Amino acid sequence: MSISRLARAGRRTKRDRATAYVLPPTVSRPALLAKGSDRPFRTLVNDLFTIASRMEIVRAHLGRRMEISGPQYSVLIAIAHLEGEAGVRVGTLAGAMHVSSAFIASETGKLARLGLLLKRPNPHDRRGVLLTLTPAGGLEIDRISVEIRAINDLFFGPLDAKSFIALCAAAQSLVKGSAKAVHYVNTVEHEPLSALKAAE
């Protein structure tokens, strides 16, 4: 390449750098910025997407081990944790899993038809039902319990006791914050962007 061509290429490169796109800040709260930069925040978001995707892969795998879906596996495990001696109400289960009661009603109906859980009237509220595992449901969880422990130990193994407690607290805070974000999204879903900018 000639010297003149190199010079022209160098000028183009400088112009390209001068006009390169600069991402506007994606967050404004001071606590989420590092010396004014949102780069650590962007890294966190990417990490959370990766974690969520891998958790879904794991859940689907464990569901397949029981010949049910990933969400049905989560429902069954949650019932096992919460049922106690009397059983767990649909609303309580939905609240613990951060899903709708309609979702719980639908998925537990499928699981009941598979013989993995029992739905019976709540003696204190005839309009509601109590959910408990059947012996078959318990046996299915027991059958894959070694693999459940192995996967969870690998997934969360990098955490020590202190970081585990901190993660639990942070996750609870993010559950609340994410609910507000989803409410915002649902509210403005069909609003034109120009209207949102005018309201700022």
Sequence and secondary structure as in RCSB ss.txt:
>XXXX:A:sequence
MSISRLARAGRRTKRDRATAYVLPPTVSRPALLAKGSDRPFRTLVNDLFTIASRMEIVRAHLGRRMEISGPQYSV
LIAIAHLEGEAGVRVGTLAGAMHVSSAFIASETGKLARLGLLLKRPNPHDRRGVLLTLTPAGGLEIDRISVEIRA
INDLFFGPLDAKSFIALCAAAQSLVKGSAKAVHYVNTVEHEPLSALKAAE
>XXXX:A:secstr
  HHHHHHHHHHHHHHHHT      S   GGG BTTB HHHHHHHHHHHHHHHHHHHHHHHHHHHTTS HHHHHH
HHHHHHH TTT EEHHHHHHHHTS HHHHHHHHHHHHHTTSEEEEEETTEEEEEEEEE HHHHHHHHHHHHHHHH
HHHHHHTT  HHHHHHHHHHHHHHHHHHHHHHHHHHHHTTS HHHHHHH 
